[in-house]
Amino acid sequence: MQPLKGIAFKVTAIALFSLMAALIKATSDEIPAGQAVFFRSFFALFVIFAWLVQRGEFPQGLRVNNAMGHVWRGVIGTTSMAMNFAALGLLPLPEVTAIGFAAPLMTVIFAAMFLGEEVRAFRLSAVALGLVGVSVVLWPRLTLFDQDQASALATVGVMLVLGSAMFRALAQIHIRKLVQTDQTSAIVFYFSLTASGLSLLTVPFGWVVPSWEQAGLLITAGLIGGVAQIMLTSCYRFAPASVVAPFDYVAILFAILIGYVWFSEIPTAQMLIGASIVISAGILIIWRERQLGLKRGKARPGVTPQG
């Protein structure tokens, strides 16, 4: 295991996913979520194919040993994606990102339950600290009073993101299992293929003909999503799910920046305070992993710190 390398892959993937989400949000007023899922998944296949050819892994890189694992990963991941895309049309980007931070905690719990990974008190405390920051960001949405139509739609958006977070955590656990038997290329390719197929089932529910600008944004989202998906899947080869999961938190910085620049979504002081708490939790995880690596290196000369 190489925790720091896994963390680097995860943070880069999150940055790309934040940009992808902004592209999807920019089209959400007219493009249905199911159609957005198709563009994001189908055009990601071109990136994956180019990646396989460049690495000399086509077609052998697409062989699988756990076919049903890929099916379940595809269904769960596609459900999470669709719910998140639908929420982007109902809530500001930073808010969707903040609520989605429920996923890392769920991942830590699922990793302990289903993968038998050891999760120590320090890491759990850091995750809990991050969720305190999420709560600070979300506090204005927790009121049940004065529910006009806009507020009611926002509440639906909140529920969609929470559902997406749960399915995303389950998908991450499936990825962690799949990398033990199948190559990263196969995991990423079959997810995009499954998502493309499942999204076509939503055609009867109101797909539209996109404008050239909308089509360009959606295609770009798909290409960026393909690159991000490769990096996200790769990160689990270098670190346990419970280690890289807290780094979903850095997405709040990207979301706040993109939301302000692109959508004129001005973050409140409360949101900035909450985001600072969340990022502090991520820094604590990095510091702890470095300390443990140094201790292991001293205790076992000749073995890498991650060994």
MOQUI-V14310 format. One record per residue. N is the residue number from 1. SS is DSSP state (@ for helix, = for strand, . for the rest). OMEGA is omega in radians with two decimals (none if undefined). Layout:
# MOQUI-V14310
n: [N,N]
ss: [SS,SS]
omega: [OMEGA,OMEGA]
This chain:
# MOQUI-V14310
n: [1,2,3,4,5,6,7,8,9,10,11,12,13,14,15,16,17,18,19,20,21,22,23,24,25,26,27,28,29,30,31,32,33,34,35,36,37,38,39,40,41,42,43,44,45,46,47,48,49,50,51,52,53,54,55,56,57,58,59,60,61,62,63,64,65,66,67,68,69,70,71,72,73,74,75,76,77,78,79,80,81,82,83,84,85,86,87,88,89,90,91,92,93,94,95,96,97,98,99,100,101,102,103,104,105,106,107,108,109,110,111,112,113,114,115,116,117,118,119,120,121,122,123,124,125,126,127,128,129,130,131,132,133,134,135,136,137,138,139,140,141,142,143,144,145,146,147,148,149,150,151,152,153,154,155,156,157,158,159,160,161,162,163,164,165,166,167,168,169,170,171,172,173,174,175,176,177,178,179,180,181,182,183,184,185,186,187,188,189,190,191,192,193,194,195,196,197,198,199,200,201,202,203,204,205,206,207,208,209,210,211,212,213,214,215,216,217,218,219,220,221,222,223,224,225,226,227,228,229,230,231,232,233,234,235,236,237,238,239,240,241,242,243,244,245,246,247,248,249,250,251,252,253,254,255,256,257,258,259,260,261,262,263,264,265,266,267,268,269,270,271,272,273,274,275,276,277,278,279,280,281,282,283,284,285,286,287,288,289,290,291,292,293,294,295,296,297,298,299,300,301,302,303,304,305,306,307]
ss: [.,.,@,@,@,@,@,@,@,@,@,@,@,@,@,@,@,@,@,@,@,@,@,@,@,@,@,.,.,.,.,.,@,@,@,@,@,@,@,@,@,@,.,@,@,@,@,@,@,@,@,@,@,@,@,.,.,.,.,@,@,@,.,.,.,.,@,@,@,@,@,@,@,@,@,@,@,@,@,@,@,@,@,@,@,@,@,@,.,.,.,.,@,@,@,@,@,@,@,.,.,@,@,@,@,@,@,@,@,@,@,@,@,@,@,.,.,.,.,.,@,@,@,@,@,@,@,@,@,@,@,@,@,@,@,@,@,@,@,@,@,@,.,.,.,.,.,.,@,@,@,@,@,@,@,@,@,@,@,@,@,@,@,@,@,@,@,@,@,@,@,@,@,@,@,@,@,@,.,.,.,.,.,@,@,@,@,@,@,@,@,@,@,@,@,@,@,@,@,@,@,@,@,@,@,.,.,.,.,.,.,@,@,@,@,@,@,@,@,@,@,@,@,@,@,@,@,@,@,@,@,@,@,@,@,.,.,.,.,.,@,@,@,@,@,@,@,@,@,@,@,@,@,@,@,@,@,@,@,@,@,@,@,.,.,.,.,.,@,@,@,@,@,@,@,@,@,@,@,@,@,@,@,@,@,@,@,@,@,@,@,@,@,@,@,@,@,@,@,.,.,.,.,.,.,.,.]
omega: [3.08,-3.01,-3.10,3.10,3.08,3.12,3.13,3.08,-3.08,-3.10,3.11,3.11,-3.14,3.11,3.14,3.10,3.10,3.09,3.11,3.14,3.11,3.11,3.10,3.14,-3.12,-3.14,-2.95,-3.13,-3.07,-3.09,3.12,-3.09,-3.14,3.11,3.09,3.09,3.13,-3.13,-3.12,-3.05,-3.06,-3.09,3.01,-3.14,3.13,3.10,-3.11,3.14,3.12,3.12,3.13,-3.14,-3.12,-3.13,-3.12,-3.07,3.11,0.07,-3.02,3.14,-3.12,3.10,-3.10,3.06,-3.10,-3.04,-3.11,3.07,3.11,3.13,-3.12,3.10,3.13,-3.13,-3.11,-3.13,3.13,3.09,3.12,-3.12,-3.11,3.14,-3.13,3.12,3.11,-3.13,-3.13,3.11,-3.07,-3.04,3.03,-3.11,3.13,-3.12,3.07,3.14,-3.09,3.13,3.12,3.12,2.98,-3.09,-3.14,3.11,3.10,3.14,3.11,3.14,-3.14,3.13,3.11,-3.09,-2.97,-3.09,-3.14,3.14,3.12,3.13,-3.07,-3.03,-3.10,-3.12,3.09,3.13,3.12,3.10,3.12,3.09,3.10,3.14,3.01,3.09,3.09,3.14,3.11,3.13,-3.02,-2.99,-3.13,-3.12,-3.02,3.12,3.12,-3.08,3.11,-3.12,3.02,-3.07,-3.14,3.14,3.12,3.09,3.11,3.10,3.06,3.11,3.11,-3.14,3.11,-3.13,3.10,3.08,3.11,3.14,3.14,3.13,3.11,3.10,3.10,3.11,3.13,3.09,3.09,3.11,-3.13,3.10,-3.06,-3.11,3.10,-3.09,-3.04,-3.13,3.12,-3.11,3.14,-3.12,-3.11,-3.10,-3.06,3.02,-3.14,3.12,3.12,-3.13,3.11,3.14,-3.13,-3.12,3.12,3.10,-3.13,3.14,-3.13,-3.08,2.96,3.00,3.14,3.06,-3.08,3.01,3.12,3.14,3.13,3.12,3.12,3.12,-3.11,3.12,3.10,3.10,3.12,-3.14,3.12,3.12,3.12,3.11,-3.12,-3.12,3.10,-3.11,3.12,3.14,-3.11,-3.05,-3.11,3.04,-3.04,-3.12,3.09,-3.13,-3.11,3.10,-3.05,-3.09,-3.11,-3.09,2.88,-3.06,-3.10,3.12,-3.12,3.11,3.12,-3.11,3.13,-3.14,-3.12,3.14,-3.14,-3.05,-3.00,-3.00,3.14,3.09,-3.05,-3.14,3.09,3.09,3.14,3.12,3.13,3.09,3.12,3.13,3.12,3.11,-3.14,-3.13,3.09,3.11,3.11,3.11,3.11,3.12,3.12,-3.14,-3.11,-3.14,3.12,3.13,3.12,3.11,3.12,3.13,3.13,3.14,3.12,-3.09,-3.09,3.12,3.14,3.11,-3.14,-3.14,-3.13,-3.10,none]
